[in-house]
């Protein structure tokens, strides 16, 4: 894996379309080679690098219907998705009953899964090194749902940027918060949370927004999971002040990688940084685009946005709230545990 590639792109063409699911694959443009470069990575000498680009159609609108708990949820789902793209919340509207509508602006993924490139793959440690840009045909899409409107309105705040996981052109999951799980993607980052020792538990995060000040999210999740492992005997030990094992900087990093995930069942999941370790993918850097002033400005800002940290929540915590950097999470209420719990 190479960490950083600087590249120039000429123009992106976007069309607005609504595609029947059965026609989705035929509307895509398979990855094509944009350019080859020789670059000096890590000062280890010249290596060959290839930049590829694919264009995919996104189906809009997509309706999420209330379903039973899926077999795969949270960050694990992203390993099974076709591709991820950053999506920015434009608006959230509550409709009749518990129905809702979410408008999203879609950005290309500049560090997509290179296994999507057609043909044989290079040797794992061989050349050429590759990067894949996954580009949407549509700049905007609409998502509708049938439940949890009030709760989702509190997390889908305009300006926040989520990782959208797509399968067959349909948006299947949205995630906010940083993660070390590849591929790298630019999303709103979350601050270390405050939490309530209640049943059910609630959480507060500050979240970065694209081209506007941070916002505060408050969520009472239906499920509380671990990023890699859902072991509630371990999870209750998350948090607390620095000690001989973990200094303050390490704890601040660990608790900056919480996530909020919403999938097709429209349940709100909080994903705790309980993991067995993953390598972080590299991020691609952008030189120039020609997409119209507003969209181009957003994309250029998105490059820096991926490195922006969320400001901490104000101290001291309000009455009834605890700071994860000073207090352990404790027992997770049975009402917020997943049926896929792993027992250790």
Secondary structure, 3 states (H helix, E strand, C coil): CCCCCEEECCCCCCCCCCCCHHHCHHHCEEEEEEEEEEEECCCCCEEEEEEEEEEECCCCCEEECCCCCCCCCCHHHHCCCCEEEEEEEEEEEECCCCCEEEEEEECCECCCCHHHCCCCCCCCCCCCEEEEEEEECCCEEEEEECCCHHHHHCCCCCCCEEEEEEECCEEEEEEECCCCCCCCCCCCCECCCEECCCCCCCEEEEEEECCEEEEEEEECCCEEEECCCCCHHHHCCCECCCCCCCCHHHHHHHCCCCEEEEECCCCEEEEECCCCCCCCCCCCEEEECCCCHHHHHHHHHHHHHCCCCCCCCCCCCCCCCEECCCCECCCCCHHHCCCCCCCC
